[in-house]
């Protein structure tokens, strides 16, 4: 399964988040989206990565960037994860594994740790095929600036 390439249209999807709300990628057109895939709620690397996005969330929000985390966990698992760590952004559930397949990030049973930056027109602007959880949010924000997607 291959990752999507820069310049390709990001496949649309519709699913449920940790609060039971519908998440539809195309509804975010007009603003950049950080779509980060991670293996599992409440595991060390995934917790580090999520808390890193949480701690930097205001800079993303102020820049008009939407952050969406995706794993194959259930909405209920996402809710517990979000509450435990005060996560302040969308966690989309992909129990059916449809989204991870569309984005070429399906591992053995979970999503691989891959991040896509999607431009305001819905195209892939950048791909992180390998992610180091600790400073990933800052790395992504710097790339958004480098790509002139934020000021």
C-alpha positions, -999 to 999 in steps of 0.1 A, spaced: 0 0 0 16 32 -11 14 66 5 -2 94 -14 20 119 -33 24 156 -30 0 173 -55 -26 145 -53 -61 153 -41 -66 141 -5 -93 115 -5 -125 127 12 -139 108 41 -167 110 66 -165 95 101 -172 102 138 -150 120 163 -145 115 200 -176 135 208 -199 117 183 -197 145 158 -194 139 121 -160 147 106 -159 153 68 -126 163 53 -141 183 25 -159 205 50 -125 220 59 -118 233 24 -104 268 25 -80 261 53 -49 239 57 -54 206 75 -29 185 94 -41 149 91 -20 128 114 -24 90 116 -12 72 147 -13 35 158 -32 34 191 -48 56 218 -30 56 252 3 41 240 36 59 248 45 73 213 9 82 204 4 99 238 36 119 233 25 129 198 -10 139 208 2 159 238 27 177 215 -2 187 192 -23 197 223 5 219 237 10 237 203 -27 238 194 -32 275 199 -6 283 173 -23 260 148 -57 276 156 -44 311 154 -29 303 120 -63 289 108 -50 253 106 -73 223 114 -56 194 133 -72 159 129 -58 128 145 -69 94 130 -65 59 143 -86 27 140 -97 31 177 -134 36 185 -150 70 192 -153 58 228 -116 50 231 -108 84 215 -131 101 241 -113 84 270 -79 93 255 -90 129 249 -103 133 284 -73 117 301 -49 141 284 -71 171 278 -67 168 240 -83 199 224 -85 188 188 -104 163 166 -97 126 169 -114 108 141 -123 71 144 -115 47 115 -127 14 129 -135 2 94 -100 10 83 -114 27 52 -95 60 57 -62 44 65 -65 23 34 -73 54 12 -42 71 26 -19 41 23 -11 40 60 -26 6 71 0 -14 91 -6 -49 104 -37 -40 124 -34 -3 130 -25 29 112 12 37 106 25 69 121 23 91 90 13 128 87 -2 146 57 -4 184 53 -34 192 31 -36 226 15 -68 248 14 -77 233 -20 -77 197 -7 -44 187 -22 -16 169 -5 11 196 2 35 175 22 39 139 36 58 128 66 63 91 60 82 87 93 74 107 124 92 113 156 64 120 181 83 143 205 86 175 184 64 167 155 39 195 160 66 222 158 81 204 128 47 205 111 41 242 119 75 251 105 67 232 73 33 250 70 52 283 72 79 271 47 51 261 23 34 295 27 2 279 40 4 300 72 20 333 81 
